[in-house]
């Protein structure tokens, strides 16, 4: 009995002695944004966030990470003032990995970000488990989670929880159970990769009164290098709601190197609209805006560039908006986005975002935003 007690004490001592080597850090964010709709309606929003994170390593490949935040959003407009305080735990993850003969087996359990391969329908944090096997040529992955315990004030989901209490600080999200399996072959023709991902989202709150349903997604991805001058990336995603409808989101991006300071390129994305009763507009789980306007389906060609110089980083994107809500296509306008970030010191970062959506058919849908941002690490 004494040997058992002694062994337990030694094991706990080893565990906590490793945990004592934890590290922590914090971030203070400031975001001030001005918005106008066709220079007729104006609003000003102010948000400040405080993040505290903790990293506890238990061994070289085993660790725990957690992050909590407090933030508020204050919006001033002609309709009055809206103040929203938010408290959240957006990261609580335990991870471990094992080196096998031909690859690495890893798993993560808890609350953490999970981004599916297309980046179109589920890119957010969720409670769940993700296990992967990664080798030189192939990668397998399986994810199972639950979204019903997340804070809807801090996580943007397309659908709202029909049972939400609309309280301050913390509101529960709609409850989906995502089940996702992915496979990637990373050495197709040496420098190319091909992948397939299948995801099923079971809605725990669906019934005839709210119109909610389960959703199924399948994504085929293909990417790689274009000689030594750039890269290409194609992703095609299929959606079915309740296995009764069909929707498509497909996109192609090309990037070319500009010396050693940046990249320039372009791309095109097609998002299906309502072509028939069974061929309907593409929808997502995570809230997503393709443009800053009201157009959600159509063809969106774009040109973009990104430049890095010393401590500065800038991006520019110009989109054409070709709306196809049903069977006819119309040119709606232009969507411009400019981002600039500068590292003043190692722990201080400032930047600005400027967007302009010009709708040549519905002028009232045109809008412009300008945001000033600052981030201080401590």
Beta strands, then each sheet from edge to edge (+ up, - down):
strand 1: 23-37
strand 2: 41-57
strand 3: 63-77
strand 4: 80-99
strand 5: 103-115
strand 6: 123-135
strand 7: 138-146
strand 8: 176-188
strand 9: 192-203
strand 10: 215-226
strand 11: 230-241
strand 12: 247-258
strand 13: 262-271
strand 14: 298-309
strand 15: 312-323
strand 16: 330-345
strand 17: 348-359
strand 18: 367-377
sheet 1: 1+ 2- 3+ 4- 5+ 6- 7+ 8- 9+ 10- 11+ 12- 13+ 14- 15+ 16- 17+ 18- 1+
end
